Amino acid sequence: MKIRKAVIPVAGLGTRFLPATKAIPKEMMTIVDRPTIQYIVEEVVASGIDQIIFVTSEGKSAIENHFDYNFHLDSVLREKNKVALGEELNNISNLIDIVSVRQKKPLGLGHAIWTARHVIGNEPFMVLLGDDMVLSNIPCAKQMISLFDEIGESIVAIQRVPQNQTHRYGIVEGEENGRDKTYRVRRMVEKPAPGTTDSDMAIIGRYILMPDIFEILSTTTPGHGGEIQLTDALLALTKKRSMYAYEFDGKRYDAGDKMGYLKAIVAYGIRHTEIGKDFREHLIEIAADL
């Protein structure tokens, strides 16, 4: 069973970044010289996946347009002899096969994934959240796919967080299974109250899911805010078959949070091939003046 398809939910309103996201999808906010969503798509491509399913909503056409071919822009760049830039933009439109499905009501992440069921069919698939960015030598998605090739079961990516921050995440309780940084999931809880779990293993926005999840999502009762919580469905899935938590190699940035977004700009900026060196020196100058 090969992971051929990836679902990227991009239907959210991005309220944490208002007013910036009033007219611009949060996924189109830039990190250095490209929108955050492009980094996610490039991770998918680098991981050997064949197709992406965007789960969109009203006002998200800019995302689809970004990955489409723009004949007028291409012509203008050719006339101005900006060949390299034109080729770069054309490469973006040819990165991967992209399909869009519409989430008509804001019923949560679980519902967003469920809307992609007809495109996914009866096969395992990847889910990547559009504002969770991971810097790593080997793409996080590729690390997870390599593990899936061994175990053939659902996987959630995790990172360790301080105990005083566990209430901000979905938390996994698990047991070691003989593989490095891999745990068999025993229990999952969404944003646990302080003192209700000893685990520090927080779920981040990377999942490999078996198609059984769609049937479970179709009968999952809406939780907080009337939304269908993915964590609830994952917990139900663990009662049917094994699920594993994987502590990936890399650094994760929550680009949907103001501080996380700024940290991502710095992290990606100092690694940029064109401006990285100068940017790093500028940060050192700023720090010296504080």
SEKOL-318518 format. One record per residue (C-alpha): z, x, y; residue number from 1; chain. Coordinates in nm, 3 decimals. Layout:
! residues N
PT        w        u        v  resi  chain
PT        Z        X        Y   NUM      A
...
***
This chain:
! residues 290
PT        w        u        v  resi  chain
PT    0.000    0.000    0.000     1      A
PT   -0.126    0.175    0.310     2      A
PT    0.000    0.092    0.658     3      A
PT   -0.326   -0.007    0.827     4      A
PT   -0.209   -0.236    1.108     5      A
PT    0.043   -0.216    1.392     6      A
PT    0.185   -0.500    1.600     7      A
PT    0.279   -0.421    1.961     8      A
PT    0.454   -0.713    2.135     9      A
PT    0.374   -0.707    2.509    10      A
PT    0.448   -1.067    2.607    11      A
PT    0.779   -1.002    2.786    12      A
PT    0.817   -1.066    3.159    13      A
PT    0.974   -0.729    3.241    14      A
PT    1.247   -0.883    3.455    15      A
PT    1.447   -0.558    3.458    16      A
PT    1.177   -0.408    3.680    17      A
PT    1.125   -0.690    3.929    18      A
PT    0.979   -0.696    4.188    19      A
PT    0.752   -0.416    4.059    20      A
PT    0.650   -0.628    3.757    21      A
PT    0.582   -0.950    3.948    22      A
PT    0.207   -0.887    3.933    23      A
PT    0.184   -0.582    3.704    24      A
PT    0.281   -0.589    3.334    25      A
PT    0.577   -0.359    3.271    26      A
PT    0.371   -0.187    3.001    27      A
PT    0.123   -0.077    3.271    28      A
PT    0.382    0.112    3.475    29      A
PT    0.280    0.476    3.470    30      A
PT    0.446    0.782    3.324    31      A
PT    0.278    1.071    3.510    32      A
PT   -0.090    0.974    3.477    33      A
PT   -0.112    0.697    3.218    34      A
PT    0.060    0.364    3.153    35      A
PT    0.348    0.353    2.909    36      A
PT    0.148    0.137    2.668    37      A
PT   -0.114    0.411    2.630    38      A
PT    0.148    0.652    2.497    39      A
PT    0.242    0.392    2.235    40      A
PT   -0.121    0.335    2.137    41      A
PT   -0.183    0.709    2.114    42      A
PT    0.117    0.740    1.879    43      A
PT   -0.035    0.469    1.658    44      A
PT   -0.373    0.646    1.653    45      A
PT   -0.213    0.984    1.576    46      A
PT   -0.031    0.821    1.283    47      A
PT   -0.349    0.716    1.108    48      A
PT   -0.330    0.340    1.165    49      A
PT   -0.662    0.151    1.185    50      A
PT   -0.588   -0.157    1.396    51      A
PT   -0.351   -0.274    1.669    52      A
PT   -0.249   -0.634    1.731    53      A
PT   -0.126   -0.693    2.085    54      A
PT    0.098   -1.000    2.116    55      A
PT    0.035   -1.106    2.475    56      A
PT    0.118   -1.383    2.719    57      A
PT   -0.015   -1.512    3.049    58      A
PT   -0.058   -1.238    3.307    59      A
PT   -0.107   -0.955    3.057    60      A
PT   -0.484   -0.919    3.082    61      A
PT   -0.446   -0.581    3.256    62      A
PT   -0.331   -0.432    2.925    63      A
PT   -0.639   -0.555    2.740    64      A
PT   -0.863   -0.445    3.028    65      A
PT   -0.716   -0.095    3.022    66      A
PT   -0.837   -0.044    2.667    67      A
PT   -1.175   -0.208    2.729    68      A
PT   -1.499   -0.046    2.849    69      A
PT   -1.564   -0.083    3.223    70      A
PT   -1.939   -0.051    3.282    71      A
PT   -1.915   -0.060    3.663    72      A
PT   -1.647    0.210    3.680    73      A
PT   -1.836    0.424    3.429    74      A
PT   -2.151    0.399    3.641    75      A
PT   -1.968    0.495    3.960    76      A
PT   -1.811    0.800    3.797    77      A
PT   -2.150    0.912    3.666    78      A
PT   -2.306    0.875    4.010    79      A
PT   -2.028    1.092    4.156    80      A
PT   -2.075    1.345    3.875    81      A
PT   -1.718    1.295    3.750    82      A
PT   -1.829    1.334    3.392    83      A
PT   -1.501    1.457    3.243    84      A
PT   -1.304    1.167    3.393    85      A
PT   -1.563    0.920    3.273    86      A
PT   -1.545    1.060    2.920    87      A
PT   -1.167    1.036    2.923    88      A
PT   -1.182    0.668    3.020    89      A
PT   -1.446    0.599    2.755    90      A
PT   -1.227    0.769    2.495    91      A
PT   -0.946    0.526    2.585    92      A
PT   -1.174    0.230    2.513    93      A
PT   -1.268    0.381    2.177    94      A
PT   -0.922    0.485    2.059    95      A
PT   -0.876    0.213    1.798    96      A
PT   -0.971   -0.142    1.701    97      A
PT   -0.758   -0.381    1.910    98      A
PT   -0.697   -0.753    1.855    99      A
PT   -0.495   -0.980    2.085   100      A
PT   -0.298   -1.290    1.991   101      A
PT   -0.113   -1.510    2.237   102      A
PT    0.259   -1.591    2.223   103      A
PT    0.249   -1.926    2.397   104      A
PT    0.624   -1.966    2.443   105      A
PT    0.888   -1.697    2.516   106      A
PT    1.080   -1.745    2.191   107      A
PT    1.186   -1.387    2.128   108      A
PT    1.075   -1.075    1.943   109      A
PT    1.093   -1.238    1.602   110      A
PT    0.860   -1.515    1.714   111      A
PT    0.623   -1.264    1.876   112      A
PT    0.583   -1.081    1.545   113      A
PT    0.540   -1.410    1.359   114      A
PT    0.241   -1.501    1.580   115      A
PT    0.051   -1.203    1.434   116      A
PT    0.085   -1.328    1.076   117      A
PT   -0.277   -1.444    1.035   118      A
PT   -0.414   -1.107    1.148   119      A
PT   -0.172   -0.906    0.932   120      A
PT   -0.216   -1.108    0.615   121      A
PT   -0.032   -1.008    0.299   122      A
PT    0.025   -0.638    0.363   123      A
PT    0.297   -0.414    0.509   124      A
PT    0.261   -0.332    0.877   125      A
PT    0.414   -0.136    1.164   126      A
PT    0.584   -0.276    1.473   127      A
PT    0.622   -0.068    1.789   128      A
PT    0.789   -0.194    2.105   129      A
PT    0.587   -0.126    2.417   130      A
PT    0.866    0.029    2.622   131      A
PT    1.026    0.251    2.356   132      A
PT    0.878    0.598    2.395   133      A
PT    0.948    0.882    2.152   134      A
PT    0.880    1.249    2.224   135      A
PT    0.846    1.441    1.898   136      A
PT    0.640    1.711    1.731   137      A
PT    0.535    1.464    1.460   138      A
PT    0.478    1.107    1.589   139      A
PT    0.772    0.883    1.501   140      A
PT    0.538    0.627    1.344   141      A
PT    0.383    0.897    1.126   142      A
PT    0.727    1.013    1.010   143      A
PT    0.808    0.658    0.905   144      A
PT    0.475    0.607    0.730   145      A
PT    0.533    0.925    0.529   146      A
PT    0.869    0.786    0.417   147      A
PT    0.712    0.449    0.336   148      A
PT    0.458    0.623    0.113   149      A
PT    0.757    0.740   -0.094   150      A
PT    0.977    0.430   -0.103   151      A
PT    0.738    0.137   -0.044   152      A
PT    0.996   -0.079    0.135   153      A
PT    1.079   -0.189    0.490   154      A
PT    1.210    0.076    0.728   155      A
PT    1.384    0.055    1.066   156      A
PT    1.403    0.360    1.293   157      A
PT    1.752    0.448    1.413   158      A
PT    1.924    0.685    1.653   159      A
PT    2.290    0.775    1.683   160      A
PT    2.463    0.635    1.992   161      A
PT    2.817    0.672    2.131   162      A
PT    3.061    0.410    2.000   163      A
PT    3.107    0.270    2.351   164      A
PT    2.734    0.186    2.361   165      A
PT    2.690    0.016    2.024   166      A
PT    2.726   -0.328    2.186   167      A
PT    2.388   -0.271    2.354   168      A
PT    2.191   -0.237    2.029   169      A
PT    2.122   -0.381    1.691   170      A
PT    2.344   -0.175    1.461   171      A
PT    2.283   -0.078    1.098   172      A
PT    2.553   -0.015    0.841   173      A
PT    2.414    0.178    0.547   174      A
PT    2.472    0.424    0.267   175      A
PT    2.303    0.754    0.190   176      A
PT    2.035    0.740   -0.077   177      A
PT    1.962    1.107   -0.145   178      A
PT    1.684    1.146    0.113   179      A
PT    1.746    1.338    0.433   180      A
PT    1.832    1.116    0.731   181      A
PT    1.760    0.803    0.528   182      A
PT    2.008    0.523    0.454   183      A
PT    1.990    0.210    0.247   184      A
PT    2.077   -0.084    0.472   185      A
PT    2.384   -0.284    0.372   186      A
PT    2.442   -0.484    0.690   187      A
PT    2.286   -0.536    1.033   188      A
PT    2.442   -0.688    1.340   189      A
PT    2.289   -0.757    1.679   190      A
PT    2.492   -0.618    1.972   191      A
PT    2.830   -0.613    1.794   192      A
PT    3.150   -0.671    1.988   193      A
PT    3.357   -0.354    2.039   194      A
PT    3.565   -0.267    1.733   195      A
PT    3.367   -0.483    1.488   196      A
PT    3.173   -0.195    1.327   197      A
PT    3.230    0.175    1.268   198      A
PT    2.859    0.251    1.252   199      A
PT    2.681    0.436    1.533   200      A
PT    2.330    0.386    1.389   201      A
PT    2.132    0.192    1.651   202      A
PT    1.793    0.035    1.581   203      A
PT    1.513    0.141    1.817   204      A
PT    1.166   -0.003    1.863   205      A
PT    0.990    0.121    1.549   206      A
PT    0.974   -0.082    1.227   207      A
PT    0.773   -0.092    0.906   208      A
PT    0.794   -0.441    0.759   209      A
PT    0.687   -0.604    0.437   210      A
PT    0.486   -0.928    0.477   211      A
PT    0.780   -1.128    0.334   212      A
PT    0.919   -1.117    0.689   213      A
PT    0.675   -1.387    0.805   214      A
PT    0.813   -1.653    0.570   215      A
PT    1.166   -1.562    0.677   216      A
PT    1.077   -1.575    1.048   217      A
PT    0.923   -1.921    1.002   218      A
PT    1.263   -2.057    0.896   219      A
PT    1.492   -1.841    1.112   220      A
PT    1.717   -2.048    1.338   221      A
PT    1.693   -1.956    1.708   222      A
PT    1.992   -1.757    1.828   223      A
PT    2.111   -1.644    2.171   224      A
PT    1.896   -1.783    2.452   225      A
PT    1.702   -2.002    2.210   226      A
PT    1.512   -1.698    2.082   227      A
PT    1.424   -1.610    1.724   228      A
PT    1.602   -1.279    1.671   229      A
PT    1.423   -1.018    1.462   230      A
PT    1.757   -0.873    1.351   231      A
PT    1.853   -1.205    1.190   232      A
PT    1.529   -1.208    0.994   233      A
PT    1.570   -0.844    0.891   234      A
PT    1.917   -0.917    0.759   235      A
PT    1.776   -1.203    0.553   236      A
PT    1.504   -0.971    0.424   237      A
PT    1.767   -0.722    0.300   238      A
PT    1.899   -0.995    0.070   239      A
PT    1.558   -1.025   -0.097   240      A
PT    1.459   -0.660   -0.127   241      A
PT    1.566   -0.311   -0.025   242      A
PT    1.545   -0.192    0.334   243      A
PT    1.602    0.156    0.472   244      A
PT    1.713    0.303    0.804   245      A
PT    1.552    0.630    0.908   246      A
PT    1.700    0.871    1.163   247      A
PT    1.376    1.007    1.306   248      A
PT    1.318    1.350    1.457   249      A
PT    1.253    1.326    1.829   250      A
PT    1.390    1.200    2.161   251      A
PT    1.365    0.833    2.247   252      A
PT    1.337    0.696    2.601   253      A
PT    1.383    0.330    2.694   254      A
PT    1.108    0.296    2.953   255      A
PT    1.202   -0.069    3.001   256      A
PT    1.525    0.040    3.169   257      A
PT    1.527    0.194    3.519   258      A
PT    1.724    0.504    3.422   259      A
PT    1.537    0.543    3.094   260      A
PT    1.207    0.514    3.280   261      A
PT    1.303    0.790    3.524   262      A
PT    1.417    1.012    3.238   263      A
PT    1.085    0.954    3.064   264      A
PT    0.893    1.055    3.376   265      A
PT    1.085    1.382    3.391   266      A
PT    1.056    1.452    3.017   267      A
PT    0.682    1.387    3.003   268      A
PT    0.620    1.540    3.345   269      A
PT    0.759    1.884    3.258   270      A
PT    0.543    1.888    2.944   271      A
PT    0.222    1.787    3.122   272      A
PT   -0.052    2.048    3.075   273      A
PT   -0.172    2.028    3.435   274      A
PT    0.142    1.987    3.646   275      A
PT    0.428    2.064    3.405   276      A
PT    0.509    2.414    3.531   277      A
PT    0.505    2.319    3.900   278      A
PT    0.703    2.001    3.834   279      A
PT    0.972    2.192    3.646   280      A
PT    1.003    2.439    3.933   281      A
PT    1.030    2.151    4.180   282      A
PT    1.315    1.997    3.981   283      A
PT    1.497    2.330    3.984   284      A
PT    1.456    2.346    4.364   285      A
PT    1.592    1.994    4.403   286      A
PT    1.892    2.071    4.180   287      A
PT    1.967    2.383    4.384   288      A
PT    1.977    2.180    4.706   289      A
PT    2.227    1.925    4.575   290      A
***
